[in-house]
Amino acid sequence: MEQEFLQQGIDQVRQGNYETAIALFNRAILSENSLDLVYYHRGLGYYEWGKIEQAIADYDRSLNCNPQQVKVYFSRATAFLALNNIQSSIIDLQIIFSLDPDYDKAYKLRANICIRLGEYSQAIDYLKQAGKIYLARQDKESCRFCIARIRQIEQQKIEAQGGVTNQAFLQQIEQKVSQGNLGEAFRDCNWLIKLDPYDAQAYQCRGNISLELGEYDHGKQDLRQSAQCFRSQGNIAASEKLERRCVELELNQAYDKIVAKTNSMPQLIRTSHPQNSLQNQLYVLVGNWNIAQSLVERLMQRYPGKADVWYWEKAIYDIKRDRL
């Protein structure tokens, strides 16, 4: 029965019915079995309800029953932080590190505390530790989150020290581009990338400048590097958008080459009637000599460099295939 009340209480918390959940947890407590688990979940219910002090009291009761519960220490550390009791939160996190050195959530929470205290370098160290754990688990998405968060903290650190952030510097570069100072903007991008080889926006900006200058290969290379950096940071939407743009650029380049080659090729010499058996066969299939010649011309543009007979045979084959 106690297990039934416990599960019902958990379900009510998920639905946001906190008062009902607490009542169910109280009934589960009366059976006096697995109190550590019941107190823990009642504490979670109080926390979600916004009653932080009652939540901490239940976490205390749960730990009194079983002092080895890492998840309870973490929940209590989170609750302490919500009350701005930073020192108590840090103590609970230190206990977690001693019980389970691979508890990733504790490192991320400790990093948040460091940020609140302005200890940016320490925050980065804790996130790097979390990243190593995710890497060992092959959890790529969580690892990307840590990388992106580290970059954000690095920018916060620069801003806190009165320096110019990458974002502010990029805005200055974009202003130079709008003013037509492409060479100077390009050099600024080089400098920014040298400072941070993983700055996706810097690569994107430099790639766009290269395209403006007609350097399409260099531009595509930078856009692909930008896409890779965005992906490593977990920004999949931005990465895919840039990858699609690179494909479009390649298609446009290929089309331009075909048009240039076609314009330099001798055009089909039009006649008023078929000149050989292949031409006559195509004429019979389509019923119009002008249409037959147009089909062959289109194939010449699409597949340049073939022998004349190939185009007539290809047109005949395509017509017969489409009629099957």
N, C-alpha and C positions, 0 to 999 in steps of 0.2 A: 504493500500500500504506500509506504514511504517513497519508493522509487516512482510510483505513479504520480504522487503529488509533486515530486521534484521535476519530473518531465513536463507536467502540466504547467508548473511555474516557469520553466525555461521557455516554453512555447508562448506564454503570456508576455514575457519580457520582450520576445522577438516581435510581438504584435503591438507593443507599446502600452499594454495594460498593466502598468507597474503595481498599482494598488492590489489588483486581483492576484498578481504574481506573488507579492509579499505574503498575502494571506495563505496561498498554497504552500509557500516555503515554511511558514509557521506551522502548518499542519504536518509537514514532513519532519520538522524538528522534533515534534512530540513523540515520534517513534524511536528517537535516540539511536538510530543507526546511520553510519556514514555522515556524521555531523560535519566533518571537515568539508565535504562536498556541498552539503546543503547550505552551510554558512557562506561558502564561497559564492554560490549562485545567488543567494539572497543579497550578498554584498554587491554583486553585479547589477541586480535589480535596483537596489537603492542608488547606485551610481548613475544608471541610466535615467532614473527618476529625478536626479539632481540633488539627492540627499547624500552628499559626499561624506559627511562625518559618520552617518549611520553605516555607510558602505565600509569605511575604514574599521569601524568597530566590529563588523562581521568578518572582515579579512583577518583581524586580530584573533577572533574566536576560531576561525578555520586553521590558522597557523598554530594556535595553542593545541589543537587536536593533532596536527601533523605539520611539523616545522620544516619539512623538506619539499614543500610545494612551490615550485618555481613560478608557476602561472599566478599564484596568489600574491607572491611578493611583487610580481610585475604589476598586477592590478592595484595593489596598495601604493606602489611607487607612482603610478599614474594618478591615483586619487590625491596623494600628498602634493603632487605638482599642481593639480587643479586648485588646491588651497594655498598655493605658493609656498608650501613647506618644502623648499628645495633640498635642505640638508637631509631631511628624513627620506626623501625620494632617492637621493644619492646613496644613502646607507642601504636601502633595499636593493638597489641595482648592484651594489658591491657584493651583497649576499648572493644575488643571482649569478654573478660572474664566478663566484667560488663554487656554486652548486652545478652550474651548467655553462661552461665557457663558450658554448656555441648557441646560446639563446640570442638570436639575431635582433629581436625586438628591443631587448635591453640596451644594445649598443646604439640603436637609432634614438631611443628615448634619452639616453645619456648625451648624445650629440645635440639634441634639442635643448637640453639643460645648459650645455656649454654655450650654445648660441644666445640663449637668454642672458647668460652672464658675460657675453662678449668675448668668450674664449674660443675664437674661431679656429685656431690651429688644432686645439684639442678636439673640437667637434669633427674636424676633418679626419683626425686619427681614428675616432670611434666609428665613423662611417666607412673608412677603409677596412676596419676590422669586420664590420658587417658585410662589406663587399667580398672579402675573402671567404666568409662562411657561405655566401650565396654562390660564389664561384665553385667552391668544393661540391656544392649540391647541384651544380649545373642549372641554377635558377637564373637564367639570363635576364628576365624582365626586372627582377629585384636588384640584380647587379647593375643594370642600367640606371635604375632609380638612384642608387647610391652615387654613381658617377655624376648624374645630373645634379643631385643635391650638393655634392662637393663643389661643383663649378659655381652653383648659386652662392654658396658660403664664401668662396674665394672672392666673388664680386662684392659681397657684403663687407668682407674684411677690407677691401680696397676703399670702398665708399666710407666706411667708418674711420679710416685713416686719412680721409680728405683727398684721396686720389680720384682719378677719372676712371670710371668703370668701362668695360668693353662696350656695353650698350651705348653709353654716352659717346664714346669714341666712334662707334659705327654711325651714329646719327650725324656726327661731323663729316664722316666720309660720304654719306649719302647726300649731304648738302653740297659737297664739292662736286659730286657727280651731276647733280641738278644744275650746277653752275657751269658745267662743261669742263671742269678741271680733272679730266680722266686720268692723266698721268700721275698727278699728285695723289689722287684718291687710290690709284693702284699701288703706289709706294706705301701709303698708309696701311693698306690691307696686308702688304708683305710684313710690315713691322708688327701688326697685330697678330698675325699667324705665327710669327717668330716668338712672340711672347706666350701665345697659347696655341699649340699645334692641334688642339681639338675644338677650336671655335668654329662651329658649323656656320654661323652667320657671316663670319669673316670670309670663309671660303666661298659662300654663296655670293657675297658682294663682289669679291674679286672675279668670280666666274662671270657675273653679269657685265662687269667692266670689260673683260676680255671679249665677250660677245659684241659689245658696243664698238670695240676697236677692230672687229673682224677677225679676231683670233679664236676661231670656233673650236679647234681641238683643245687649246688651253682652257677655254671657257667650259667645255664639257668635262674636262678632267677635274676642274675645281668644283663644279656642280655635283659630280659624283662623289668627291671627297666630302662635300658638305652633307650629302645624303647619308653617307656612311657615319659621319659624326652624329647627325640627328638620330639615326637608328640606334647607335650605341648609347645615346642619352635617353632612349625610350620614346622619342618623338617620331612615331612610325608614320603619322599622317604627313608631316613635313618631308620625311625621307622619301615616301612613295610619290609625293607631288614632284619632287626634284628628279626622281628616276624617270617619271613619265615625260618630264620636260626634255631630258637627255635623249629619250627615244624619239620624241618629236623633232628635235634638232637633227638627229641622224637621218630620219626619213626625209626631212627637207633638203639636207645635203645630198642624199642619194637621188632625190627627184631632180635637183638642179643639175647634177652630173648627167643624168639621163637626157634631160632636155638639151643640155649643151652638146652631148654626143649626137643626139638625134638631129639637131640643127646642122651639124657638120656632115651628116650622112647624105648620100644621094637619095632623093625622094623617089617613090615608086612612079615610074613613067606610066601615066594613065593612057589607056587606049579606049577606043569606042566599042570593042568587042573582044572576046577571049582569043588568045594567041596560041594556046596549046591545050592539051587534054586536061591537065590539072586545073587550069583556069576555067575551062568549059565545065568541068565537074562541079566546081564551086558555084559557078553561075547557075547551073541547073538546080543546085540545092537551095540557093537563096532566092532565085527568080528575078534578080535585078543586078545588072553588071556594076553599077555605081556602088551598091551596097557591098558587093563582093570585093571590090578594090578597097573600100573603106576598112573592111575587116582586116585585110592584109596590111594596110598602112598602120592600123592600131597595133598589130602584132610586131611590126618592125620597130615601133616606138618602145614597146614593152620588152622585147627581146632583141636588142641591137646586136649586129655582128654576125647574124646567121646567113646562110646561103639563101638565094631567092626562092628556090624550090621548097625550102623548109617552111617558109611562111604560108605558102599555098597549101601544103600538106597539113600544117597545123590548123589552119582555118577549116579545112574539110573535116579533119578529125573532131574539132570542137563542135561543129554543127551536128555531125552524126551522133556524137556523145550526148548532146543536149536533147536530141529527139528520142533517145532510147527510153 
